[in-house]
Amino acid sequence: ELGSVANGVGKPSRVKGKTIDMEKMTMLIWSFRDSPEMVTFISNFLAKYSGEKLVFDGIEFYLPQLAHMIIHLEVDWPSTTLEQFALVISQHSLHFALQFNWILVCSLQDYQPETPSGEPNPTYNELFFTRCIKLLQNMERCVVYGTPRASELRKLYEMGEISREEFEAMELADRRFNAFQIVDSPSNRGAQMSEIESLGSGSDIEFTSGNSGWLYYKRGKRRKYRRKPWKSRFFVVAERMLFCYDKPHGTLRRAMPLESAIIELGDGLSRHPFYFEVHNQNYEFLLRAKNEAEVKKWTTLLEQNAKTAALFSMSLSPSPNQATQGQSLVSHLSPKQRSRYQFFKGERDFVRSLTEIAEELRFEPRSERKRLAPVLISETPIP
């Protein structure tokens, strides 16, 4: 059946003008979604010929369907076949990586615990939410570091040491190895992802005193007529996220990305002596500890995670500490890695700027939009 959907592909890999029926391929993945072995076989087959333009165009066209399966199918699998496939293609094309990034960002918003207004999110799903966080982090690493041996392999090819077919086969193997290292390294897949998924699964994971504990909290920015008392909640810091549970291994109530977060101590005038705040562009937590030692523990932990920034900030206006560390990370990149970083970041920030302008104009009277739009666009940096 697999052969029937490949029009000539599978013979010499350099045959031009050949393509794969990606609609049927996508349906095959879905039909055999309960068989990781079959999905692995199909993914490897597609990756092998992804360098062909028509094949790549088909993969890119069905990216929304593939991304849906990556997010939803693999959460219970012992392998990460589809995720590795997406990372292999992302190393081949930054355009593909940008599209995959925006799908993940949108899915993250779909599955977050609450809406921006602070109301419970009816589509919230903790497992998919934490999976999107991990996928975005893996995407960042994949985009920046790309194919580690690409330059070396190209030099060998240009010197005539290896053939075109050997160059493509070795480059694909390099991408696969890089994707495997990112997804399935012990510190990544085995430890961190298992820990995150276990937080909401009611498993027997042990919360350490160093990264979890009880705090009193209030949600910030409430309406006056909805004033609420302080509540005791169990908090966990993991994967640059602050998770709020009703109890250990209980129901996740809130979650906040710590990237670009600002941690502020009380001014000493509050009637709550051990009060501090955590907030970023979209979230705000008002917190209270039991004593000064607890305040120090939590503020130190939160600041460490806020400073342990990804190369690509989720915020257009990162904090000074965040920006400083981000520049430090960039300074250690090779020229090629820095070029990939700057291109990807510039494109992503530009699209985000346009969407934020559209959102801002949405709340303006229709008669004012034409006047305001050119001003806002002119202030937007163009990569």
C-alpha positions in Angstrom: 0.0 0.0 0.0 2.9 2.3 0.7 4.3 1.8 -2.7 1.0 2.8 -4.4 1.2 6.3 -3.0 4.8 7.0 -4.2 4.9 8.0 -7.8 8.3 6.8 -8.8 9.9 7.8 -5.5 11.9 4.9 -4.0 13.9 4.3 -7.1 17.0 6.5 -7.6 16.7 9.3 -5.0 17.7 12.0 -7.5 14.9 11.3 -9.9 13.4 14.7 -10.6 9.7 15.6 -10.7 8.6 12.7 -8.6 6.2 13.2 -5.7 4.3 11.4 -2.9 0.6 11.5 -2.4 0.8 13.2 1.0 -3.0 13.0 1.5 -2.8 9.2 1.4 0.4 9.3 3.5 -1.3 11.4 6.2 -4.2 9.0 6.2 -1.9 6.1 6.5 -0.3 7.6 9.6 -3.8 8.2 11.0 -5.0 4.7 10.1 -2.0 3.1 11.8 -1.9 5.6 14.7 -2.0 2.7 17.2 1.2 1.2 15.6 4.3 3.2 16.4 6.3 0.8 14.3 4.3 1.6 11.2 4.3 5.3 11.9 8.1 5.1 12.3 8.4 3.4 8.9 6.3 6.0 7.1 8.1 8.9 8.8 11.5 7.5 7.8 10.3 7.0 4.3 9.1 10.6 4.0 12.2 12.0 5.6 14.4 10.1 3.1 12.9 12.0 0.2 12.1 15.3 1.9 14.9 16.9 -0.1 12.8 16.6 -3.3 10.9 19.9 -3.8 7.6 18.2 -4.6 7.8 15.9 -1.7 8.7 18.7 0.7 5.9 20.8 -0.6 3.5 18.0 0.2 4.8 17.6 3.7 4.5 21.4 4.3 1.0 21.4 2.9 -0.1 18.8 5.4 1.8 20.3 8.4 -1.4 21.3 10.3 -2.5 17.6 10.2 0.9 16.3 11.1 1.2 18.8 13.9 -2.1 17.8 15.3 -0.9 14.2 15.4 2.4 15.1 16.9 0.7 16.9 19.8 -2.1 14.5 20.4 -1.0 11.0 19.4 2.5 10.6 20.9 1.7 11.6 24.5 1.1 7.9 25.3 3.7 6.4 23.0 7.0 5.0 24.2 8.7 6.7 21.2 8.7 10.2 19.7 8.8 9.3 16.0 6.6 12.1 14.6 8.3 14.8 16.7 11.7 13.7 15.5 10.4 13.7 11.9 9.2 17.3 12.4 12.6 18.4 13.8 14.4 16.7 10.9 12.3 18.7 8.4 12.7 21.9 10.5 16.5 21.6 10.2 16.0 21.4 6.4 13.7 24.5 6.2 13.3 27.4 8.6 10.1 28.3 6.8 8.6 25.0 7.9 10.0 25.6 11.4 8.3 29.0 11.6 4.9 27.5 10.6 5.3 24.6 13.1 6.2 27.2 15.8 3.0 29.2 15.3 0.9 26.1 15.3 2.5 25.1 18.7 2.0 28.6 20.1 -1.7 28.6 19.1 -2.1 25.1 20.6 -0.5 26.3 23.8 -3.1 29.0 24.1 -5.9 26.6 23.3 -4.9 24.2 26.2 -3.7 26.6 28.9 -5.6 26.4 32.2 -7.2 29.8 32.0 -8.1 32.5 29.5 -6.2 35.9 29.5 -9.2 37.3 31.4 -8.6 34.9 34.2 -11.6 32.7 33.6 -11.2 28.8 33.5 -10.4 27.7 30.0 -13.1 25.2 28.8 -10.6 23.6 26.4 -7.9 23.2 28.9 -5.9 20.0 28.8 -2.8 19.7 31.0 -1.1 16.9 29.1 -1.3 18.7 25.8 -0.4 22.0 27.4 2.8 20.7 28.9 3.6 18.8 25.7 3.4 22.0 23.6 5.8 23.7 26.0 8.3 20.9 25.5 7.8 20.8 21.7 8.5 24.6 21.5 11.7 24.3 23.6 12.9 21.4 21.3 12.1 23.5 18.3 14.2 26.4 19.6 17.3 24.1 20.0 16.7 22.4 16.6 16.4 25.7 14.7 19.5 27.3 16.2 21.9 24.4 16.1 20.7 23.0 12.9 22.7 20.2 11.3 26.0 20.0 13.2 28.1 18.5 10.4 26.5 20.3 7.5 29.6 22.4 6.7 32.0 19.5 7.0 29.8 17.3 4.7 29.5 20.0 2.1 33.3 20.5 2.0 33.7 16.8 1.4 31.2 16.9 -1.4 32.8 20.0 -3.0 36.2 18.4 -2.9 34.8 15.3 -4.6 35.4 13.0 -1.6 31.8 11.9 -1.5 29.0 11.7 -4.2 25.8 13.8 -4.2 23.8 10.7 -3.0 26.3 10.1 -0.2 26.2 13.8 0.8 22.4 13.7 1.0 22.3 10.4 2.9 24.9 11.6 5.4 23.2 15.0 5.9 19.8 13.3 6.6 21.5 10.9 9.0 23.0 13.9 10.8 19.6 15.6 11.0 18.1 12.5 12.4 20.8 12.1 15.0 20.5 15.7 16.1 16.7 15.4 16.4 17.1 12.2 18.4 19.7 13.9 20.7 17.3 16.8 21.3 14.1 14.7 21.9 15.4 11.5 23.6 18.4 12.6 25.7 18.1 11.4 29.3 18.0 15.0 30.6 15.3 15.9 28.2 12.9 13.2 27.3 13.6 10.8 30.1 13.8 13.2 33.0 12.1 16.5 32.3 9.2 15.3 30.1 8.4 12.4 32.4 8.4 14.8 35.3 6.1 17.3 33.6 3.6 14.7 32.4 3.6 13.1 35.8 2.6 16.4 37.4 -0.9 16.1 36.1 -1.3 12.4 35.9 -1.6 11.6 39.6 1.6 9.5 39.5 3.9 8.8 42.4 6.5 11.4 41.5 8.2 12.9 44.5 8.1 16.7 44.8 11.4 17.9 46.3 11.4 20.6 48.9 13.6 22.6 46.5 11.1 23.0 43.7 7.6 22.7 45.3 5.6 23.6 48.3 2.6 25.4 49.7 1.9 29.1 49.3 -1.1 31.4 49.7 -2.1 33.1 46.5 -4.5 35.5 44.9 -5.0 36.0 41.2 -4.0 39.5 40.1 -6.2 41.9 38.1 -9.6 40.8 39.4 -12.6 42.9 39.0 -13.6 44.8 42.2 -16.9 43.0 42.6 -15.2 39.7 42.4 -12.8 40.1 45.3 -11.6 36.7 46.6 -9.8 35.7 49.8 -6.3 34.2 49.9 -6.2 30.5 49.0 -3.7 27.8 50.0 -2.3 26.2 46.9 0.6 23.8 46.1 3.1 25.2 43.7 5.7 23.5 41.5 8.5 25.1 39.4 9.5 23.0 36.4 10.5 23.6 32.8 10.6 27.4 33.3 6.9 27.2 34.3 5.1 27.9 37.6 2.3 25.4 38.2 -0.4 25.9 40.7 -2.3 22.8 42.1 -5.0 22.4 44.6 -2.8 19.7 46.3 0.2 17.6 45.5 -0.6 15.4 42.4 -4.0 17.1 42.3 -5.8 19.3 39.8 -3.8 21.9 38.0 -5.5 25.3 38.6 -3.1 27.7 36.9 0.2 27.8 35.1 2.4 30.6 34.2 5.5 30.8 31.9 8.4 32.1 33.9 10.3 33.3 30.9 10.6 37.1 31.1 8.8 37.0 34.5 9.4 39.7 37.1 9.6 38.8 40.8 8.9 41.7 43.2 9.0 41.7 47.0 6.4 43.5 49.0 7.2 47.1 49.9 7.0 46.4 53.7 3.9 48.4 54.1 1.5 45.5 53.4 -0.3 43.8 56.3 1.1 40.6 54.9 4.8 40.6 55.8 5.9 37.7 53.5 4.2 38.9 50.4 5.7 38.8 46.8 4.5 39.0 43.2 5.3 37.1 40.0 4.1 38.6 36.8 4.9 38.9 33.1 3.1 40.4 30.1 0.0 38.2 30.5 0.0 36.7 34.0 0.1 37.9 37.5 0.4 35.9 40.8 0.1 37.5 44.2 1.8 35.2 46.7 2.4 34.9 50.4 4.9 32.6 52.2 4.9 31.5 55.9 8.2 33.1 56.8 11.3 35.0 55.5 13.2 31.7 54.7 10.3 30.6 52.4 10.2 33.9 50.7 13.9 33.7 49.9 13.6 30.1 48.7 10.8 30.9 46.3 12.1 34.2 45.0 15.5 32.7 44.3 14.0 29.7 42.5 11.7 31.8 40.4 14.4 34.3 39.5 16.7 31.4 38.4 14.1 30.0 36.1 13.2 33.4 34.8 16.9 34.0 33.9 17.3 30.6 32.4 16.0 31.9 29.2 15.4 30.2 25.9 17.2 31.8 23.0 13.8 32.9 21.6 11.8 34.9 24.1 8.0 34.4 24.1 7.7 38.1 24.8 8.5 41.0 22.5 9.7 43.0 25.6 11.9 40.7 27.7 13.1 41.8 31.1 16.7 43.4 31.3 18.0 40.2 32.9 16.4 38.0 30.2 17.8 40.2 27.4 21.3 40.1 28.9 21.3 36.4 29.2 19.8 35.9 25.8 22.7 38.0 24.3 25.2 35.9 26.2 23.8 32.7 24.7 23.9 34.2 21.2 27.5 35.3 21.6 28.5 31.7 22.0 26.9 30.6 18.7 28.9 30.0 15.5 28.3 32.5 12.7 26.0 30.1 10.9 24.0 29.4 14.1 23.8 33.1 14.8 22.5 33.7 11.3 19.8 31.1 11.7 18.9 32.5 15.1 18.6 36.1 13.8 16.5 35.1 10.8 14.1 32.9 12.8 13.7 35.4 15.7 13.3 38.4 13.3 10.5 36.6 11.3 8.8 35.4 14.4 8.8 38.8 16.1 7.6 40.5 13.0 4.6 38.2 12.7 3.8 38.6 16.4 4.0 42.4 16.0 1.5 42.3 13.2 -0.9 40.2 15.2 -0.6 42.5 18.2 -1.3 45.5 16.0 -4.4 43.7 14.7 -5.5 42.9 18.2 -5.0 46.5 19.3 -7.0 47.9 16.4 -9.8 45.5 17.0 -10.8 47.5 20.1 -10.7 50.8 18.3 -13.7 52.4 16.5 -13.8 51.4 12.9 -13.5 55.1 11.9 -10.1 55.3 13.8 -8.5 52.2 12.5 -7.4 53.6 9.1 -5.8 56.5 10.9 -4.0 54.4 13.5 -2.9 51.5 11.4 -0.2 53.3 9.4 1.3 54.8 12.5 1.5 51.4 14.3 2.9 49.7 11.2 5.6 52.4 10.8 6.8 51.7 14.3 7.2 48.0 13.6 10.7 46.8 12.9 10.9 44.9 9.6 13.5 42.1 9.6 
